[in-house]
Amino acid sequence: MPRSRSSRYGRYVDGPDPLAPPVDLSEALEEIARDVMEGYSAERALREYLRRGGRGREGLDDLAARVQRRRQELLGRHRLGSTMEEAKRLLDTAVLEERKELARDIDLDDLDRDFRQLRLDSLPDSTPAAVNELADYDWRSPAARAAYDRIRDLLGREVLDQRFAGMKQALENATEADREAVREMLSDLNQLLDAHRRGEDTPEDFDAFMAKHGQYFPENPRDVDELIDALAKRAAAAQRMFNSMTPEQREELMQLSAQAFGSPDLMAQLGQLDANLQSLRPGMDWSGSEQFGGQEGLGLGEGTGVLSDLAELDSLAAQLGQGYGGAHLDDIDVDALARQLGEDAAVSARTLAELERALRSAGYLSRTADGSLKLSPRAMRQLGKSFLADAADRLSGRTGQRDTRLTGAAGEQTGSTRQWAFGDTEPWDVTRTMLNAMRHGQAESPGRAGSDRAADVEGAGDGPSSPRVRIRLDDVEVAETETRTQAVVALLVDTSFSMAAEGRWLPMKRTALALHHLVSTRWRGDQLQLITFGRYAQAMEVGELTALPALREQGTNLHHGLLLAERLFRRFPTMQPVLLVVTDGEPTAHLTAEGDSWFAYPPSYETLRNTVTQLDKLGRLRARTTFFRLGDDPGLERFVRQMAQRVDGRVVSPELDDLGAAVVGEYLGARRPFWDYPRAW
């Protein structure tokens, strides 16, 4: 008989889920790049993205807000003083039971009864003082004695629970032997901490202590430092709880604690433990306090647990804030996050950390010589691909226009065909080839075998009478293509302050990235240079332009940009020059003979004359020119229209969202053969 096998499925908890889908870097990269293009550093852009999160994903700010809400919930739900209230309730029960016993005890001497009742009637209003007053009282009622003993037992378990988690439940109904074992543990613990503080302890001392008293430490520390960390964390929380009480509550607690288990030695041992822990971990918060405003009472042990939770939440808030030097997402304690906010918060934190690691390891972010982050060339290619795809979608979505395929090739089909010749690599025109074969086949006699250099092609039928078409070499026709000219493209982009002020900065950079990616991946024989012009003009690499912050400088020096374009075109005299100008203002600056930028607003005659003269030079180089006018300024509209007319160019006035599609479309149109381009001469 085959053995049956069963399987159980559950949450994967041992590290990252190996079956979880990989994080999507494309959205993160686009968000980071957008901030970089708006002027942020790559480091800051990465941090801002991690703080915001992505679509359907919590960011650090979301987690930090949940931490604060959890903190306010704890403070708003609880109040201190529950232990004192329980002690008062037990005291009232003990006194009431004793009065009942005195009233019904007929064997008791009347003088003794009167003395006892007088003593009960004269008890102080303060619960700690009343408990202390009755310390030597000879109880007649067993129920009253039991209630009074529970006060001391409660206080002992509460003060121990403040320092050792779970001790309150562990010592419930404890015997005297159990209490003696606790006192022995405290004595041995203080000896171990004293030796550690002096540097005289050994690992064997710790092992011997844990072998003897390990049941009191559910944290299962691996060495003495972990033991001290666990104890100091809870002791500091207990001290902060004490600091959070009113002066009256603190006084009552100190008096009540002296009655713990009826043993002053216990409190002395705990006091020595607190002193040792404060000297060993002075950096912990021993002086803080909190303001509780709820209705749910807290005992000493429970209150210490809540204060520990508050301290853990404060630590998580600092980790999520990442405001300290060398901050890293791996610093976040995901186990603490799961304890305080739930497993979903821990998953969000792990995802963000994995996303940060993936961005760095995938090569999208690289370090510069000074140690700062920047977008890598791989990131630029990925962004250019994304922006180009967006531009292609917009081109294909224009009314009355077919789908635009941005694929590069050595030639483009002209619509004509010709007979195949040896060495041709053009694609077959299948329709015309089959028509030629069928026409030649009908002209031949049925019995003719045909040429030796022919191939049989069966029809679509299933029977033996299915038609067969014989294709000869002279039947084959190929699609005619035309050789493309190589282009040298100068993309001039306005970087004056108005571009950023009017929200045109980011679309301009997206356009440059899309065009750069198209030229560098689809038409690698073309040359593209990005030229920025503000007060001065300069040629830039795409990475420099991407990281260029908004410049608060006056001046639109188109004249200087055209000078750099002319220099570029003369470097490649055999290529077709293409000039693309993106601007939102008239030229207000020009380059003087001394190389200085001369600014004037409104535009001076000299600036306009120099700009027009330089454009005419490009016209004589037969550069195909397109102006992309942004905005509705009438002066700019007149200027660019007249400029375009001088060189038989074009003016395009796209919406900001369509700028990338418009520039890419003009570039594609400019790559038509020179003789197809309409010109005035």
N, C-alpha and C positions, 0 to 999 in steps of 0.2 A: 504494500500500500504506500503511495507517495505521502511524504510528510507534509502536513499543512503548515503554511507560514502566514503569520498575521503581521500587519504593519500599523503603526500609530503615527499620526501626523500632528505636529504642533508648531508653535512659534519657534523660530530659530534664534537662540539666545547666545550662542558661543561665537561672538564676533559679528562682523557684517554678514548679511544674508547673501550667500553665494548665488542664489537664484534671482536676486533683486535686479531690476533693469538698470542699466547704467544711467548716470545722471546726464541730463541734456545740457550740453555746453553751449549750444548755439544761441539760446535765449540769453544766457549769462554773458556771453561774449558781446552780443549786440548791445545789451544794457550797459556794460562796462565801457564799450567803445563810444557809446553816445555821450557818456559823462566825460570821457577823455576828449572827444571832439568839442565839447562845450567848455573845455579849459581845465578840467581836473587832471591831476596826475594819475597814472595808472594805479598806483598804490591806493590813493584815496578813492578812485572809482571802484576798485575791487571791494574796499571796505564798505562803501556806500551800498553796493549791490547786496553784499552779505547782510547789511543792516535792513534793507528793504525787503529782501527775499524776492522770489519770482512769482509767476502766475501759479496760483494754487499751492504755494510753498511759503511757510512762515519764515520770516527773517529774524535777525537778532533782536531788532526792536520789538517785534511781536512777542518773542519769548520773554524779553525783559518786562514788557507790560504785563504779561501773565504772572511773572514773579512778583511784581508790585501788587497786583490784585490779590494774589495768594497771601501776601504779607498783611495787607489791610484786612483781609478776611479773618486771619488769626487774631489780630488785635481787636477787631470789632466783635468777635464772638465770645472771647473769654474775659474773665476778671480774676484777680488774685484774691487770696484769703479763704479758699475753700477748706484748707486744713484747720485754720482757727475756728471756722464755723462748725466743722465736724467735731472738734474737741469741745466746743461749747455745748453742742447737742448731747454728746456723751456725758458731759458733766451734769447737765440738767437732768438727764435720765437717771444718773447715779443718785443725785440728791432726791429726786422724786421717789425712787424705789426705796431709799433709806427712810424717808418720811413715812411711807406706807408701812414699812416694817416696824417702825417705832410706834405707830398708832395701834397696830394689832398685836404687839408682843406683850402679853399679860404678865410674863415672868420677869420682865425688866423692872428694876427698881425705879420708882417714880423720880427720885432725885437724879439718877443717871439719865433717865429719859429726858428730863427737863434740860440737863446739861448738854446732851447731844443735840436736842432741838435748838437750843440757844446757839450752839456752835454752827449749825447749818444756817440759822437765820442771819448770823453775823458774817457770812462769807463775803469777801470783797467782790465788787462788780467785775473786776478784771478776771478773765478766764485763767491766765497763767498764774495769777496770785491765788485764786481759789484752788487750783490744782495743787499748788505748792502748800497751801494751808491744810489740805486734806491728806498730805503725804503720810502722816502718822496716825490718821483716823482709823479706829477699830470698827470696821463696817459690820453691822448686824445683818444686813440683807446680802445674801449671796449674789443676787442680780445686780445690786448696786456696786458690790466689789468688782464684779466682772466688767461692768461698764467703765468703772474708774481705771481698771488695769488696761482696758482697751485704749484708753487715752495715751498711756505711756507706750503701749505697743504700736499704736498708730504713729506717734511722733517718731519713734525709733525707725520704723519702716520708711517713713517719709523722708527723714534726713539721710538715710542710707540710699534711698531711691534717687535722691538728688545727685549722688556721686556715682552710683552703680545702677545702670538701667535694668529694670525688671526686679530689683531687690524687694520692692513693696509686695509683689505677688509671691516671691520666693519665700519670704519670711512670715507669711500669713499663718497663724496658728503655730508659730515657731516655739520650740521648747527652749529651756535654759541652755541646753547643750548647743542648740543652733546659734543662739546669741553669743555664746562663748567662742564658737568657731569663727563668727564674724569678727569679734574683737581680736582674735589671734591673727586673722587675715590682715586686718588693718595694721597691727603691730609689725608683721612681717613685711607688708608693703612699704611702710614708712622706713624700715631699715634698708630695704632695697633701694628706695629713692634717695635716701641719705648717702648710701654708698655710691650711687650713680652720680650724684651732685659733686661728690669729692673725687670722682674718677677712679674709684676703687672696686667697682663691681666687675663681674666677669659674665660671659654668656652662660656659664654653668649655674651662676646664681639665679639668673632669670629662668632657666629651664627648671631648676629645683622649685622655684616659687610657683610656676605655672603647674607643675606636676602636683603640687599640694593644694593650690587654691584656684585652679583653672576654671572650676564651675561657676565662679563669680564674674567671669569675663567672657560674655557671649561673642564679643568682637574677635576673639581668638587672635590676639596680637602675636606677631612673629618674633619680636625682639622688644627690648625695654623701651626703645624710643616710640614704637607704635603703641605700647601700653601707656606711656606718658601722654601721647597725643590724644588718645581716646579719653583718658581720665581728665586731662586739662580742659578739653572741649566741654565736657559736661560740668566740671567744677566752675568754669568761667560763666557758663549759662546760669548756674545756680547763683553765682554772685550777682549777675545782672538782674536776675529775678528779685533778689534781696534788695538791690538798689531801686527797683521799680516800685516797691511797696511804699506806703505812707509811713511817716515816722512812728505812728501808733502801731501799725502792723509789724514793723520791724522790731519794735520793743516787745510786743507780745510773742513774736516768733522766737526771739532770743530766750525769753523766759520759759516758753513751752519746751524749746529744744533741750533745755537743761534737764527736763524730766524724761528724756528719751530712754526707754527701757529701764528707767530708774537707775541709770549708771552714768555718773559724771565722767567716768573714764572713756566712754564711747565718744562723747563730744570732744574730749581732749585729743583723742586719736584723729578725729575728723579735722580738728583745727590744725594739727600738725601736717595732715595730708594736704590741706589747702595751701599751707605755707610752702611745702615742698614743691607743689605743682606751680605756684606762682613764681618761685625762683627759677624753676626749670623752663617755664614757658612764659617769660615776661611779655612777649609780643602779643599775646592774646588780649582780647577786650575784656578786662576785669572791672572796668569802671562804667560801662554803658548802662542804659536803662531804657525801658519802653513804657508807653502809655496804653494801657488796656481799657477798653470801653464797652465790653460786652456783658452778657448776663450769665454765661456758663462758667461756673466756678472751677478753679484749678487748685489741685493739691500741690504740695511741694515738688513731688516727683513729676507729676504731669506738667506743672509750670516750667520746670527745668527742661522737659522735653520740648515744650512749645518755644522756649527761648533758644534752644539748640536749633529748632527748625528756622526760627527767625534769623539766627546767625548764618545758617546754611543758605537761606534765601539772599541775605546780604552778599555773601560770597559769590553766589550765582549771578547776582546783578552786576558785580564788578567784572566777572568773567565775560558776561554777555556784552557789557559796555565796551570791552577791549580798549579802555582808555589808558592803560599803563604801557610802559616801554617794553618792546618785544612781545606784544600781545599776539596770540595765535589761537585759532579755533580749537586746537587740540588741548588748550588749557581748560576748556569747559568740562566740568565733572558731569558726564551724562548720567551716571548712576544717581547722583544727587538730584539732577533734573527730573529723572523718572520718579524718584521718591516724592518730590514736591509737586510736580505738575502732571505726572502720568507718562506712560510709555510713548505717547504720540509726540510729546515735547522732546523726548530723547531722540526719537527718530528724526525730527526736524533738525536738531543740532548735529546729529551724525551726517545727515544729508548735506548740510552746509559745509561741514568740515571736509567731506568727501569732494564736494564741488570745488572748494578752494585748492585741495591737493590736485584734483584733476586738471584744473586750469593751469597750474604750474607745471605738472608733469607732462601735460600734452604739448607743451611748448608754445602756448598762446601768450605767456608772459615771460619776459626775460629780464635779466639784471644788466644795468648799465655799469660803466666803470666806477661811478660813485656809489654803487649799491642800490640805487633806486630801481623801481620796476618800470617797464615800458611794454607796449604791445609789440610782440615779435613779428617778423616777416610772415610767419605762418598765420598769425592772427589777421594781418592785413589781407592776405589772400582770401581767408575765409570770409572776412567782412566784405571785401570787394565782390566776391561771388554772391553773397547774399544781397547786396545792394544792386548788383547787376541783374539778378533774377527779379527783383522788385521792379527795376526799370523795364525789363522785358515784359513783365505782366502788364504794366501800364501801357506800353506800346501796343501790345496785342489787344488791349481792351478799348482802344480808341475807335470811335464810330467809323464804320466804312473801311476799316483797315484789317488786313489779314493777319494771322498769327505771324509774329516776327521771330525767326529762328536766328539766334546769334551764334552761328557756327562758322568758323573760318575755313577756307579752302584755297587752293591755288587758283581756282577759277570759279566763275558763276555761270549757270546755264543761261543761254540767250533766248531759248525757246525754239531754236532751229536744230535740225539734225543733219547728219551726213553719213555716207557709207563708211564702215569701219575700215581702217588701214592698219597695217602691221605697226606695232608700237603704241597704239592708242590706249590710254588708260581711262578715258571718259566712260561714264556708265552707259549701258545699253538703253536704247529706247525700245522697250519690249513690245509695245503696241505696234509700232511701225515695222519692227522686225517680223512679227507674226503675220502682219498683213502682206508683207512682201513674199514670205514663204508660201502663204495660201494662194496668192495671185499667181506665182510661178508654178505652183503645183497644179492649178487648174489648166494652165496652158500646155502642160505636158500630157502625153498620151498615157492611158491607164497602164499599159504594159511596160512603160519605160522605167528603167531601174533608177535613173537619176544620176547625178554626179557622184563620183567617188568621195568627194569632200563634202558630204552632207550628213546631217544627223536626223534620226527619226525621233519625233516627239509624239507620244500617245495622247489621245483625247481623254475626255473625262468619263466616257461611257464604260460600262462593265462587261459588255459582250464582245464577241470576236469581231463584230462588224464596226467597232468604234473607229472613228476616223484617225488617221495618222498624218502628221504634218512633217515634211522634210525641210529642215533649215539648211541653206547653203551659206557659205561665207559672204557671198555678195548680197544676201538678204539682210545681213546685220547692219543696223544703223545705230549710231551713238549720239548722245545729246551733246550739242556744241556748247563749249564754254569759252569764256573770254578771260584773258589774263588780267589780274588786278594790278593796279599800280600800287607801289608802296607809298605810304603817307608819313609825313612828319607833322605831328600835331602839337600845337602850343595852346594849352588851356589856361587862359588868364582869368583869375578869380579875384574879385574885389575883396580886400580885407580891411577896408576902412571901418570905423566904429559903427557906422550906421547899419552895416550888415548884421552885427551882433545885436544892436539895439532893436532892430525890426524883426528879429527871429529868423534871419536868413543864414546864420552861421552854420548850423548843423546841416540843412539841406545842401549847402555849398560843398561841405566836406564829403557828404554821402555821394554826391555827384562825382567828385574827383576820384573817390575810391572805386566807384562802379566803372568809370571810364578807364582808369588805370588797370583794373583787373581785365577788362575786355581786351585792351591792347596787348597786355603782357601775356595773356593766355591764348587768345584766338588769332591775333595778327602780330606774331612776334617779330615779323620783319619791319613793322612800323615803329616809329620813334615818337614817344610822348614826353613832353616836359610840362610840369605844373609850375606856373608862374603866378605869384601873389603880388598884388600891387595895392599899397596903402600910401603912406607918405613917400616910401620908396618901393621899388619892385625887386623881387629876388626869386631865383629858381629854387624849388624845394623838392625834396623827396616826399613820397606819399606819407611816410611815417612822420616826418617833420610837420607836414600840413595837418595830419590827424591830431597831433598833440599841440598844435598852435593855439594859445589862448587868445581870447578876444583882446584886441589892441585898442587902447584909448588914445588914438592919435588922429589928428585931422589930416585930411589929404587923400585924394584919389588920383594917384600918379599913373594914369593909363599910358602916358607918353613913355615912361621908363619901362613899363611892361611890354610895349610894342618894340622898343629897342632890343630887349632880350629875346623877343620872338624873332626879330630879323636876324639876330646873331645865330639863333638855332637853325633857321631855315637855310642860311648860307653854309652851315656845316654839312648839310645834306642836300646838295644841289640837284641830285638826280631824283629826289623824292617829291611827291606832290605835297606842297605846304597847305596845312589846314589851320586856320585861326579861329578859336572859339573864345569869346569874351563874355564873362558873367559879371554884371555890375548892377548896382542900384542907384548910381549917382553920376552926375556929369564930372568930367575931369576938373579937379581944383588944384592940381600941382603938376609941375613938369621938372625935368632935370636940366640944370644949367650947364654951360660949357665947363664950369669948374667942378661939376659932379655933385652940386648941392641940389636939394629939393626946394623949389620955390612955390610957396602956397599962397593962394588968394581965393577968397569967396566974396561975392559970386565969381565964377570963373573969369579969369582975365583973358584979354585978347591974345596975349603972348602964349598962355597955356594952351588955348584952343588951336592957335596956329602951329605950335610945335607938335601937338597931338595929331592934327590932320596931316601935317607934312610927313610924319613917321608912318601913318596909315597908308598914305600914297606910295611910299617905298615898298610896303608889303603888297600893295596892289600890283606894282610893276613886277613883283616876283610871282604874280598870278596865284596868290594865296586865296583859297576859298574861305570866306569870312562869314561868321555868323555871330550876331550880338544877341545875348539873352538878357532882356530888360526885366528887372525885378522892381515892382512897385508901379505907382501910377503918376509919378512926377511928370508934368507936361514938358518941362525943360529937358528932362532926360529923354522923353519920347521923341522930341524934335531932333535932339542931337544924334541919337543912335540911328534914326531913320536917314538923316542926311549923311552920316558916316557910312552906312551900309550902301547908299546909292553911289557914293564915290568909287567904291571898289566892286560894285555889282554883287554885293553880299545880301544877307538876309537878316531880318529882325524877328526874333521869337519872344513872345511875352507869356511865359508859362506860369501856372500857379506853382507855389513852392513845392507841393507834393509831386508835381510833374516835372520838376527841373531835371532830375536825373534822366528820366525817359526822354526829355527833349534834347539834352546834350548827346546822349547815346544815339538817338535817332539821327541827329545832324551828322555825327561822325560816320554812321553807317551810310548815309546818303552821300557824304563827301568822298567815299571810297569807290563811287561809280567811275567808270572810265572818264578820262579828261574830256573826250569829245562829246560825252553825253551831258555834261554839266552846262546849263544855260548861262551864257555870258553875253555881255553887251558889245564886245568888239567883233 
